[in-house]
């Protein structure tokens, strides 16, 4: 009901924006005609450009992510700027594809650049303020079009829900709430609801017995009002869920993470391979010769150190590092600490400069790790660390990384107490939820800066 009305408003507002840009195109055409003191050449070409403009903006509006499809109130500055940038890029992309295919030399490139530049502030202003003006101007926000809404439940629940509905007053005409408890008589509750003649009844399923909820749903079907039952997990535990359809089965699922999509995973994999192809031949291979000489002098033995770590979705893999400890190691599970006697002379500098981590680019090449991501831990440490953070396991939704947001923020090296675990998990979870290619590039650059200037905990 409300979602369909939101879609209609979104469609109407998108049409209004496209109309404004089309008017801007016409004004630019007339101004260029006056400047040249003659009718522009190839008017049919500019008509084709207008069609490309319309198709580009329609395609952008149709493919716009749901998070950007805000159709009520006033959009925040950052969101409005991001959306305006997306619209301008789609417009420029449409023009570019058209020129590449037609190679029409009669159309002024300066004219097209001017359209794109002038359209950006128009997009920005309309995204920022246009929705509020749109609701005030058109009758879709009139009180006669609102849904008469009745909230039923405990006093605390009704108060919190009515506050939320106030944010969507353009849709809801909220009546005074009905406060009842689970012990109240079913006939008394039904009589009170029917007397209010609502269009929409909102009630919590967890505060009333199943019989009461089922009875009110049946009464709604008979009397002609709808019933909404909010998802209580979101309110009680501070978690968000999305309704998804899986083969006809409707399920509540946590929000989709950025790296759950095939496109984002492909982009991240391409970045990993590009960095690996640069690092392995030009940095890692020369380092192998240097480390081999250091080991031969200080601690003869194998060049690499292999250890089982926990990867994406809990999959176990063998991590590869330059060996920085003596071959005779009493306890490989024990974390390295300051002045650790197991570290051979020269190995301490390898660890401090993070040179021992470079062989992990072979893991990246094999697809077991990523350049950026949560650092992988041993199985024993994972079972111990997850006791200190309730969402710790969410780190395993993505591939582990050679470096990560937590390491750049200072949470690297030895874990001394629960505070270190919670801090590391907090940054890792932020990365999992907010991944983007720009974040990977920034963290990769910051990591290389830390190699040149190691932090105190690099030992």
C-alpha positions in Angstrom: 0.0 0.0 0.0 2.5 2.6 1.2 5.3 1.2 -0.9 3.2 1.4 -4.0 2.4 5.0 -3.2 6.1 5.7 -2.7 6.8 4.1 -6.1 4.2 6.4 -7.8 5.7 9.5 -6.2 9.2 8.4 -7.1 8.1 7.9 -10.7 6.4 11.3 -10.8 9.3 13.1 -9.4 11.7 11.4 -11.8 9.5 12.5 -14.7 9.5 16.0 -13.4 13.4 16.0 -13.2 13.7 14.6 -16.7 11.3 17.3 -18.0 13.4 20.1 -16.3 16.6 18.8 -18.0 14.8 18.6 -21.3 13.8 22.3 -20.9 17.4 23.1 -20.1 18.5 21.4 -23.3 16.0 23.5 -25.3 17.3 26.7 -23.6 20.9 25.8 -24.4 19.9 25.1 -28.0 18.2 28.5 -28.4 21.1 30.4 -26.7 23.6 28.7 -29.0 21.4 29.6 -32.0 21.4 33.3 -30.9 25.1 33.4 -30.4 25.8 32.0 -33.8 23.2 34.3 -35.4 22.0 31.4 -37.5 20.1 28.2 -37.1 22.4 25.4 -35.8 23.5 22.9 -38.3 22.1 19.4 -38.3 19.0 20.0 -36.2 18.1 16.3 -36.6 21.4 15.4 -34.9 20.5 17.5 -31.9 17.1 15.9 -31.8 18.8 12.5 -31.6 20.9 13.9 -28.7 17.7 14.9 -26.9 16.5 11.3 -27.3 19.8 10.0 -25.9 19.4 12.4 -23.0 15.9 11.1 -22.2 17.0 7.5 -22.5 20.0 8.0 -20.3 18.0 9.6 -17.5 15.3 7.0 -17.8 17.8 4.2 -17.6 19.4 5.9 -14.5 16.1 6.3 -12.7 15.1 2.7 -13.5 18.4 1.2 -12.3 18.8 3.5 -9.3 19.5 1.5 -6.1 16.6 1.4 -3.6 18.7 3.3 -1.0 18.8 6.3 -3.3 15.0 6.2 -4.1 14.0 8.6 -1.3 10.6 10.1 -2.3 9.7 11.9 0.9 11.0 14.9 2.7 14.3 16.6 2.2 17.4 14.6 1.1 20.7 15.1 3.0 23.4 17.1 1.3 25.8 14.1 0.9 23.1 11.8 -0.5 21.8 14.6 -2.9 25.4 15.2 -4.1 26.0 11.5 -4.7 22.8 11.1 -6.6 23.5 14.2 -8.7 26.9 12.9 -9.6 25.4 9.6 -10.6 22.8 11.3 -12.9 25.4 13.6 -14.5 27.7 10.6 -15.2 24.9 8.7 -16.8 24.1 11.7 -18.9 27.8 12.1 -20.0 28.1 8.4 -20.6 25.0 8.4 -22.9 26.4 11.3 -24.9 29.8 9.6 -25.1 28.4 6.3 -26.4 26.2 8.1 -29.0 29.2 10.0 -30.4 31.4 6.9 -30.4 28.8 5.0 -32.4 27.8 7.8 -34.8 31.0 9.8 -35.0 28.8 12.8 -35.9 31.1 15.9 -36.3 28.3 18.3 -36.8 27.3 18.2 -33.1 29.2 20.7 -30.9 31.1 18.9 -28.1 31.2 22.1 -26.2 27.4 22.2 -26.3 27.2 18.6 -24.8 29.8 19.5 -22.1 27.7 22.6 -21.2 24.6 20.5 -20.9 26.3 18.1 -18.5 27.9 20.9 -16.4 24.6 22.9 -16.2 22.6 19.8 -15.3 24.6 18.9 -12.2 23.5 21.9 -10.1 19.9 21.3 -11.4 20.1 17.7 -10.2 21.7 18.7 -6.9 19.1 21.4 -6.0 16.1 19.3 -7.1 17.4 16.2 -5.2 18.0 18.3 -2.1 14.8 20.4 -2.0 12.6 19.2 -4.8 10.8 16.4 -3.0 9.5 18.7 -0.2 8.3 21.2 -2.8 6.8 18.3 -4.8 4.7 17.2 -1.9 3.5 20.7 -1.1 2.5 21.4 -4.7 0.7 18.2 -5.7 -2.4 16.8 -4.1 -0.7 13.4 -3.3 0.1 14.9 0.2 -3.4 16.2 0.9 -5.0 15.0 4.1 -7.8 13.3 2.1 -5.2 11.0 0.6 -3.7 10.0 3.9 -4.3 6.6 5.6 -6.3 6.8 8.8 -3.9 4.8 11.1 -4.6 3.3 14.5 -1.8 1.9 16.7 -2.7 -0.8 19.2 -0.5 -2.2 22.0 1.3 -1.3 25.3 1.8 2.3 26.2 5.6 2.2 25.5 5.2 0.4 22.2 2.5 2.8 21.0 4.5 5.8 21.9 7.7 4.6 20.1 5.7 3.6 17.0 3.7 6.8 16.8 7.0 8.8 16.9 8.2 6.8 13.9 5.0 7.4 11.9 5.3 11.1 12.5 8.3 11.0 10.1 5.9 9.8 7.4 3.0 12.2 8.1 2.6 12.7 4.4 1.1 9.2 4.3 -0.4 8.5 7.7 -3.2 10.3 9.6 -2.4 8.8 13.0 -5.3 8.6 15.5 -4.8 8.5 19.3 -3.3 5.2 20.2 -5.3 2.4 21.8 -3.4 1.1 24.9 -4.2 -2.5 25.8 -2.4 -5.4 27.5 -2.3 -9.1 26.5 -4.6 -9.9 29.4 -7.5 -7.6 28.2 -10.7 -9.2 26.9 -10.7 -9.9 23.1 -14.2 -8.6 22.6 -13.3 -5.3 24.4 -10.2 -4.9 22.2 -12.2 -5.6 19.0 -15.0 -3.2 19.9 -12.5 -0.4 20.6 -10.8 -1.0 17.3 -14.0 -1.2 15.2 -15.4 2.0 16.8 -12.4 4.0 15.5 -13.0 2.9 11.9 -9.4 2.9 10.8 -8.0 2.3 7.4 -4.9 0.7 8.9 -4.3 -1.1 12.2 -0.8 -1.5 13.5 -0.2 -4.0 16.3 2.7 -6.0 17.8 2.3 -9.7 17.5 4.6 -10.4 20.5 2.4 -8.5 22.9 -0.9 -10.3 22.3 -1.8 -14.0 22.2 -2.1 -15.7 18.8 -5.9 -15.9 19.1 -6.2 -12.1 19.5 -3.9 -11.4 16.6 -5.7 -13.9 14.3 -9.1 -12.5 15.4 -8.1 -8.9 14.6 -6.8 -10.0 11.2 -10.1 -11.6 10.4 -12.1 -8.6 11.6 -9.9 -6.4 9.4 -10.8 -8.6 6.4 -14.5 -8.4 7.2 -14.6 -4.7 8.0 -12.2 -3.5 5.3 -9.2 -2.3 7.1 -5.6 -3.5 6.7 -3.4 -4.8 9.5 0.3 -4.3 9.8 2.5 -6.4 12.1 6.0 -4.8 12.4 9.0 -7.1 12.6 9.9 -7.0 16.3 13.5 -8.2 15.9 14.5 -4.9 14.4 13.0 -2.9 17.3 14.0 -5.2 20.2 17.5 -6.1 19.2 18.6 -3.1 17.1 19.0 -5.2 14.0 17.7 -4.6 10.5 16.1 -7.2 8.3 15.0 -7.3 4.7 12.1 -9.3 3.3 13.4 -11.5 0.5 11.7 -14.0 -1.7 13.4 -17.4 -2.2 11.6 -19.6 -4.6 8.2 -18.4 -3.4 9.3 -18.6 0.3 9.2 -15.2 2.0 12.0 -14.9 4.5 13.5 -12.1 6.7 17.2 -11.7 6.0 19.9 -9.3 7.3 20.6 -6.5 4.8 22.7 -7.6 1.8 26.4 -6.7 2.2 28.3 -4.9 -0.6 30.5 -7.9 -1.3 27.6 -10.3 -1.6 27.0 -9.1 -5.1 28.7 -10.7 -8.1 29.7 -7.3 -9.6 31.4 -6.0 -6.5 33.2 -9.3 -6.0 34.5 -9.2 -9.6 35.7 -5.6 -9.1 37.5 -6.5 -5.9 39.0 -9.6 -7.5 40.3 -7.5 -10.4 41.9 -5.1 -7.9 43.5 -8.0 -6.0 45.0 -9.4 -9.2 46.2 -6.1 -10.5 48.1 -5.4 -7.2 49.4 -9.0 -7.0 50.8 -8.8 -10.6 52.7 -5.6 -9.6 53.9 -6.8 -6.2 55.0 -10.4 -6.9 57.5 -9.8 -9.7 58.8 -6.4 -8.7 58.8 -6.5 -4.9 58.3 -10.1 -3.6 60.8 -11.9 -5.8 63.7 -9.5 -4.9 62.7 -9.8 -1.3 62.9 -13.5 -1.4 66.6 -13.3 -2.3 67.3 -10.8 0.5 65.4 -12.8 3.1 67.1 -16.0 2.1 70.5 -14.3 2.7 69.4 -13.0 6.1 68.1 -16.5 7.1 71.2 -18.2 5.9 73.3 -16.0 8.2 71.0 -16.0 11.2 68.7 -19.0 11.1 69.2 -21.6 8.3 66.1 -23.4 7.4 63.0 -23.1 5.2 62.3 -19.7 3.6 58.6 -19.7 4.2 56.4 -20.3 7.2 53.0 -22.0 6.6 50.2 -22.1 9.1 46.5 -22.9 8.9 44.2 -19.9 9.2 40.5 -19.3 9.1 39.3 -17.7 5.8 36.1 -16.6 4.1 33.0 -18.4 5.5 35.2 -20.3 7.9 37.2 -22.1 5.2 40.7 -23.2 6.4 43.7 -22.4 4.2 47.4 -22.3 4.6 48.8 -18.8 5.0 52.3 -18.1 3.6 54.8 -15.8 5.3 58.6 -15.4 5.4 59.9 -17.3 8.4 61.0 -14.9 11.1 61.4 -17.3 14.0 63.8 -20.2 14.7 62.9 -23.5 13.2 62.7 -25.1 16.7 59.6 -23.3 17.9 58.0 -24.6 21.1 54.6 -23.1 20.5 53.5 -21.8 17.1 50.0 -20.8 18.5 51.6 -18.3 21.0 51.4 -14.8 19.6 54.6 -12.9 19.0 55.4 -10.3 21.7 58.0 -7.6 22.2 61.5 -9.0 22.6 60.3 -12.5 21.7 63.3 -14.9 22.0 61.9 -17.1 19.2 62.6 -14.3 16.6 66.1 -14.7 15.1 68.4 -11.7 14.6 67.3 -9.9 11.4 63.8 -11.4 11.7 62.8 -8.6 14.0 63.4 -6.1 11.3 61.5 -8.2 8.8 58.5 -8.2 11.1 58.8 -4.5 12.0 58.8 -3.5 8.3 56.0 -6.0 7.6 58.3 -7.7 5.0 57.3 -11.1 6.4 53.7 -10.5 5.2 54.6 -10.1 1.4 54.4 -13.8 0.5 50.7 -13.6 1.3 50.3 -12.1 -2.2 50.6 -15.7 -3.4 47.5 -16.4 -1.3 45.8 -13.4 -2.9 46.8 -14.8 -6.4 45.3 -18.1 -5.5 42.0 -16.5 -4.3 42.3 -17.4 -0.7 42.9 -13.9 0.5 42.4 -10.3 -0.6 44.8 -7.3 -0.6 42.5 -5.6 1.9 40.2 -7.3 4.4 40.0 -8.5 8.1 43.3 -10.2 9.1 43.0 -14.1 9.3 43.6 -15.7 12.7 44.4 -19.3 13.8 41.6 -21.6 14.6 42.4 -21.5 18.3 42.5 -17.8 18.4 39.2 -17.5 16.5 37.4 -19.6 19.1 38.9 -17.5 21.8 38.3 -14.0 20.2 34.7 -14.6 19.3 33.8 -14.7 23.0 34.5 -11.0 23.3 32.3 -9.6 20.5 28.8 -10.7 19.7 29.2 -10.0 15.9 32.8 -11.2 15.6 31.9 -14.0 13.2 30.7 -11.5 10.7 34.3 -10.8 9.8 34.3 -14.1 8.0 31.7 -12.9 5.4 34.6 -11.6 3.2 38.0 -12.9 2.3 40.8 -12.1 4.8 43.3 -9.5 3.8 47.0 -8.9 3.8 46.1 -5.6 5.5 42.9 -4.1 6.7 41.1 -1.2 8.2 41.8 -2.4 11.8 45.5 -2.6 11.1 45.7 0.9 9.6 43.7 2.2 12.6 46.3 0.8 15.0 44.8 -2.6 16.0 47.6 -4.8 14.7 50.1 -7.2 16.2 49.7 -8.9 19.6 46.3 -9.1 21.2 46.7 -8.3 24.9 43.2 -8.0 26.2 39.5 -8.0 25.2 39.7 -4.3 24.3 42.0 -5.1 21.5 39.6 -7.7 20.2 36.6 -5.5 20.3 38.5 -2.6 18.7 39.7 -4.9 15.9 36.3 -6.4 15.3 34.6 -3.0 15.3 36.8 -1.7 12.4 36.6 -5.0 10.5 32.8 -5.0 10.7 32.7 -1.4 9.5 34.8 -2.5 6.5 32.5 -5.5 5.8 29.4 -3.3 5.8 30.8 -0.3 3.9 33.2 -1.8 1.4 33.9 0.1 -1.8 36.8 0.1 -4.2 37.9 3.6 -3.1 38.2 2.3 0.5 40.4 -0.6 -0.7 42.7 1.8 -2.6 43.0 4.2 0.3 43.8 1.5 2.8 46.4 -0.1 0.4 48.1 3.3 0.1 48.0 3.8 3.9 49.4 0.3 4.4 52.5 1.1 2.2 53.0 4.3 4.2 53.0 2.3 7.4 55.7 0.0 6.0 57.9 3.0 5.5 57.1 4.3 9.0 56.1 1.3 11.2 53.9 1.9 14.3 54.9 0.9 17.8 53.0 -2.4 17.8 55.0 -3.7 14.7 57.1 -6.4 16.3 
